[in-house]
Structures are given as structure tokens and as C-alpha cells.
Amino acid sequence: MTKQDIITAAFVVWGRSFYSNMSLTDVAAYLGVTKPALYRHFANKEALLSALYTDFFDRFAFYLEPNLPFLLQSEETEKVLGVARIMTNYFINHKYDFIFFLNLVLGQEKPGRAFRQELKQRGLLFWDIEPDSAKKGSFSLIRIVSVTMVFSIALFHFKLMHVSDEITVGGSHGSVQAVLDLIEHGLCEIDASSRLPDFAGLDESFTRLFEALNQYDLQNHTASGQILKALANTIAELGPWKASMNLVAKKAGLAKSSLYSHFLSKEEMLRQLFLNEFEILANHMEKVVALCSDPLSKLYLTMRIVVAYLRNHQDILRVLDWVRLQRISLGFLMPERGQTLFSFVKDLPLRSTLANWDELIVARWVLFLVVNQLMIELRHGVDEVESLNNLKYLFNYIITGVKGWKK
């Protein structure tokens, strides 16, 4: 048994639990050896985890290096599509590398081992492919494309989760192309850019309605909102790794036992807190989509109400980010009634390559993009005007893809 055998096994064993359980005992059992046999190669779990980082970035840099000269010489759209093509090809065909990338690299398990810095150490200035204009603002086309790529690849692997550990390159070609088509052309088959909604008119109607909805929120502050606020304050004060439910209870003026009094677990309690808040958001969505009949306008207004509500309730965003860092599994956080509010999606002229995307998948993709953008804005202190402009850029990308996107 070599060091590489252990590293390869750890990618599989820890990847199957999405790195929620990184046990040397499990790796040893997978290899059919005793745990002390691992210690002859790695002093402890941290040493093995460090070796996984090195192995992943060495292999990914080796794959990426031949393609960089072409990307650096291309114009912006081709650069973005080139990055999408390279990374989609790689991660669709390397499931356990994708799980590592998703959970540890993007999840920032080790902040000192960030994606850009690791590639730079290997002589690859990967982020130089991003134009200067995109680096200055809070909206980045290449980041939004990367988020689409991550969502689509995760969807691909989730569907095959119980089928096989390995994917043949030939068998994945159609899936790679479907991801690239979505990124390049967006949701709609037709030239939707020629019939984009009247943003000014919709914004005016939305503003009048949202003022009334905001008053409703102030008058109906929920207990779940109080606990989320206490958790967000604890996270802000102590950082995501030191925040505990015991401290949250103290912030909320409650005993820790009372937090769990009606729930079987911390996960169940957090899930119900979010569902309570999102039920209110679903009420707002119902009123907003009733303002118009055109499905493109309904999609824009749905995105607007999600952004407006979460900007007014930033505690929800902070706690969602904490849940991500803690790898707390809460499932899909959308009330059943909220899902029916996306029924207008079936009236959109969806691309033929998205025939297997139902309303729920479209809703998840749109919300994934919106929440990711809001997280970035929260970290940068973006004001309401800039946030609204970003939303319109995002909407255009969702409908028309990279080819129709303009900023």
C-alpha cells in the first residue's frame, strides 16, 4: 500500500459523506488494512487532508495548464465559455474531485488553501482571464457562469449517485454539452433579448406593493425570526466556527433546552425556522406574480421579491452561509406552496436541451444564483441601487446566457 493508494481511497470514502465525516478508521476499512498501517504514511487526519489538497491541485493544474494560453488570448465571451468548457469537462468526469472542490475548496475548509492561490503557486494565473471591469464590481459574469456550472454538475452527479462511482468520458459528452448550452444561451430557445420585460414599469408596480408587504413584515415579526437574528448576531460576533446553539439561546434570552423543545435535533429546528420565514416569502411571491401575466415578467418579479425580502432580512443570509460552512444538511428549503408559485416556468420557451428540467429544477437554479449573488453583495456592502442593477444583469444572463448578456 502506497501513499497514493491512501489518498485515492480518502477521496472516495470521505467524498461519499460529502466530507461531513473524515474518519481514518473508515479509510483503513475501505483499504482492508488496520488504522496503524495508515500512520506509517500519515501522522494524523490533518496530514492526510493536506495531502488531498496537494494531490487535487496538482492534478487539476496539470489538466488546466495546456488550455490557459488560448483563454488568455480570447475575447471576454470566449474566455468565459472556455473556462466553463474546461471545468465542466473535468468535473463531470471526476466525481470525487468535484465533491472535494464543492465541499472543501469552495467551502473554504482551509482558507489558506484557496483556489486562486493554489493555482498561482503552480504557475497558473487562472483569474487573469477575468476582465478588469468584472473585478471592480460586485457582479461578475465569470462567477455567475461558475455558479451555473457547479449547480448543473451537482445535479448531474446527484442523479447518478446510486448508479456508479465512475463515469465514462463518452457517456458524459451529452451532459457536458447540455451544461455549456445553458451557459451560452440561457433558459430560452428564442431570442428573448428582443422581448425582455419592461423593467421600469414592473419596478414601479413592485415598489408600491413591497411598501405594503414591508409594513406587514414589521407587524408580524415571528419567533423564528428572533432566533435567526440571535444566531446571526452570534456568528457576526464570534465567527462561523465558534458560534454554538448554547450561545444563540443566551442571545435570544432562552434556555438551550427550549430551542429544541419541539424538535428532535438541531437540524430539524433550523430547517423549520427557515421554512417559517420562507412561508412568509411565499406569501409575498404569490402577490407579486399576480401583478402580470407574462412568464418572463413573473420570473423577474419573483427574483425581485426574493432579493428585496432577503436584503431586508440579512440574518437569513448570514445563517444560510453558516449552515453551509458547518455542513448542516437541511434539505431543499422551499415550502410546497412556494413550489407551485413557479408553475409559470412551464410557459417559458425553454431550450430543448432542458427538456428534463421541470419547474422545481428551474426554481432551484434561479434561487441558487440569486442567493449566491446576494451573499457577495452582503460581504461588499452593496447598496440597493447597485443591487437592483445586478439583479437585471443576472436576469438577462438567466434568460439569454453569455451570448445575450450585456453590461
Secondary structure, DSSP 8 states (H G I E B T S, - for coil): --HHHHHHHHHHHHHHTTTS---HHHHHHHHTS-HHHHHTT-SSHHHHHHHHHHHHHHHHHHHHGGGHHHHHHS-HHHHHHHHHHHHHHHHHS-HHHHHHIIIIITTTSSGGG-HHHHHHHTT--GGGGS-HHHHHSS--HHHHHHHHHHHHHHHHHHHTTTT-S---HHHHHHHHHHHHHHHHH-SBSS-GGGG---HHHHHHHHHHHHHHHHHHHHHT--HHHHHHHHHHHHHHHH-TTT--HHHHHHHTT--HHHHSTT-SSHHHHHHHHHHHHHHHHHHHHHHHHTT---HHHHHHHHHHHHHHHHHHTHHHHHHHHHHHHHT--------HHHHHTTGGGGGS-B-GGGTT--HHHHHHHHHHHHHHHHHHHHHHT--HHHHHHHHHHHHHHHHHHHHH---
